[in-house]
Each structure stands twice: as C-alpha cells, then as structure tokens.
Amino acid sequence: ATGSFDVVADGNQVLSWSSSEPPYRSAGGVLAFSPAPSAFHLWAQAEGLSGVKTDDFDKDGLNDFGEYFLNGDPKDPSNHGHIYHTVTDGWFELTYARPKNSVPIDTVLVSTTLAEDSWSSDGVILRNTEPLNDEYDEVTQGVPTLGLDTIFLRLQIE
C-alpha cells in the first residue's frame, strides 16, 4: 500500500492512500489535529467542570483556573486552595501552591497604595520552593518590610 500526507492551503492535513494489490482501493479525507489538552483541562474534566478558566463552579469568587492553580477544591466554596501570607523577620511573604512543571506564569506583585497603576514585581524575591505533594510545589515569595508601613501583595496567574 502507498499513501501520502499533504497540508492544504486552509491548514487542514489531508491523508490519502491507495493499494496496488486487489482489491484496489483508494480513499481520502481530512484529518484534523487538535493540541493535547492542558493540565487544567484534564483536571477540569476529572472534576466534572466546564473547562472554561473564568467559570466559578462553587461561586466563591475564585475562578476554576485559580482553584486548579492553587490546588483548591472547585466544589467547596470554603476552600480557596493553598495560599497564605506571613510577616516574619522583616519579610512580608506570600506562600502558595503551584502545579509542578506549570505552563501558567505566576507573578507576585507588590504595591504600597492599591492604586491600579502601582503594582510591580520590583523587589519581590523568591524565598523558597519545595514539594507540596506529587503534583504541586509550595512557592514562597516576599518583600522586605524595612521602612514600609503598608504593603500589599497580589498573585497574578496567566
């Protein structure tokens, strides 16, 4: 049997084949390829969720993507995942879960005013990363508090 594979102008992959032995057959068709589902989509499917990142199944204010990223329970409104803050030894720290080998980019931002244009990652330091469980790491990022009366931290996940 022989066959061919071509990409046509509209981006579809066309697969066709023919046989040189009886019974002679040939066929063709459009073979569409989809990217492999992301870790989030596999998690959402296992949880029985829509897979839309901005949905909030348990209506707790944290969208389903946030629940996934922070190792939360998307069906329990009292569970917002693994995230907390501490103030110790001159540091204001934010500790949170992050999926191992995560594709999303997580950034901790700092502000002293809460004004929308005042958030920056300047001065934020990665303090620690260690395994939380088989699927997640625990990440701690922080800023020194020396000379600052007010500090706000925000976790941004893209």
N, C-alpha and C positions, 0 to 999 in steps of 0.2 A: 504494500500500500504506500502511496505517496501522499503528501499533503503540503499545505502552505499556510503561512500566517502573515497577514498584512495589516497595517494600520491605514485606515482610510481617512480622507480629509476631515470628516466630522469628529475624528478622535476615537471612533469605535474600532475595536480589534475584530478583524474578520478571520475566521478559521474555516478552511475548506480542505477537503481531502477527496481522493479518488482511489479506486482499486484497479490494478491491471490484471487481476485474475477473476474468473467467473465466480459468482455473479457480479458483473460490472456495476459498480455503484459510485455515485459521487454525491456529495452533499455540501452544503454551505450554511452559514448563518452568522449572526452577530454574537460575539462573545463579549459580554460586558464585565469589566473588572471593578471591584469596589475595594477601597482601602480596608485593611483589617480593623475591626472595632477597637476603639481605645479602651484602656483600662477602666476609665469612667463608664463607658457604655456597657462593658461586661458587668461591672459592679451594679449599675442601674438595672440591667436585665435580671440579675440574680435577686435584686431587692424588689422586683416587680414594679419598677418605676418607668416613667415615660422615656427617660434618656435625654430629656431636654434640660440642659445645665441650669437654666434660670428658674425651673419649676421648684416649688417648695411644698413637697408632699405633706409634711406634717404641720405646715403653716406656722413655723416657729421663727420666721424671719431670716433663717439661713437657708440659702437655696441648696438644691440637691448636689450641685457640684461642690459647694462648701462642705456639706456633710461628708461626701466622699473624701475630699482632700484632707479633712481633719479627723478622719476615722470616726465619724459620728453615726448615729442611728437615724436614718431619714424618716422613720415611722414613729419616733418618740420625741415629742416637742420639748421635753425637758433635757434631752441630750444634744448638745451642740458640738460634740466632738472633743478632741483632746487639745485644749488651748487654755492657757492661763498666764497671768503675769505675776512677777515678783519684784520687790525692791529690796536689794540687799547689797551691802558692802560698796555703796556708791554707784550701783548699777540699777537701771530700770530694764527688766528683761521680759521678753515675750517668748513663751515656750509653746510649741505646737507640734502636732503630728504632720508628717509629710510622707506621701507614698514613696516607697523605695523606687529608685530609677524613675522619678516623676518627670513627665514631659512638661506639665504646667510649671510656670516660673513663679516662685513665691518671693515677694519682696516686703521687707518690713520698712515702713516709712515712719518718720518722726516729725512732730510739729510741737510748737510751744503755744499756738493760738487757736488751732482747729479751723482756721481760715482755709478755704479750699485750695488756694494757691500757695499755702505754706508747707505742704507735705514734701518731704525729701528723704532719700536714703542716706544722705551725707551723715557721717558719724555713727551709723548703725554698724555694729560689729557682730560677726558670727562668733558666738561664745562656745557652743558645743553642739555636736551631732552624735547621737548614739542610737542603737537599735531600740525600738519600742516593742516590736513584735516581728513576726516573719514578713509582714507586708508593709510596715511603716517604720520610719525613723522618727525620733524626737529631736527637734531642732530648737536651739535657744539662741536668740539674737537680742542684742541690747544696746543701750546707750549709757554713757557715764552721766550721772546726775549732778556732778560737781558744778556749783554756781547756777543751777537751774531750779526755779521754784515750781514750775509747771511743765510737765512733759506728757505728750500723748503719743501712743504707738498705734499703728494701723497695719494689718496684714493684708497685702494685695496679692491675689492669686489670678494669674492669667492663663 
